[in-house]
């Protein structure tokens, strides 16, 4: 069965982003973002978000089963719809991300996301699974993607009740152990739940 993963984006206006935007920034990632080649989107968001995005990216790469010619791991962006995790981004592009607040009623965000989601849906089998690795507690990802994918849009059921760091650790562990998580449809899902027990140290 075809299975793709859609990753929610990192926050592009936080403390780590300010480190990258500093003119004096001289670490490797900052230098590459200022170059013509840029840096891979997945790497940039992993730096900005830390454990959570790194967990999503590692997990998605381990379990994606896309059809030929379709990326198995796509990242939701603030203003450019869905992009492959390995697409290059430069500092100007990152600044443009930071200027858009991700809300379902902001056309700068929702219009390109809806466009790319529809194009993707047209390339998938009817029984393909599209797994959202991100929060379903608000409508900012859920509303647009559910509109397009309907019952094919899934999420890891063990996300309910967990914070971002716990989700990141859970996905890293699952990828390392070769144990894929169980998924549930986003439509009709319980959006909030009791906090699960803390993960044991690895």
CORZI-V231657 format. One record per run of one state. SS is the DSSP state (a for helix, b for strand, c for the rest). FROM is the first residue (numbers start at 1). LEN is the number of residues. If there is no record, write none. Layout:
((SS,FROM,LEN) (SS,FROM,LEN))
This chain:
((c,1,2) (b,3,5) (c,8,7) (a,15,7) (c,22,6) (a,28,7) (c,35,4) (b,39,2) (a,41,9) (c,50,1) (a,51,13) (c,64,1) (b,65,1) (c,66,7) (b,73,4) (c,77,5) (b,82,3) (c,85,3) (b,88,2) (c,90,1) (a,91,8) (c,99,8) (a,107,15) (c,122,7) (b,129,5) (c,134,5) (a,139,14) (b,153,4) (a,157,3) (c,160,4) (a,164,14) (c,178,5) (b,183,3) (c,186,17))
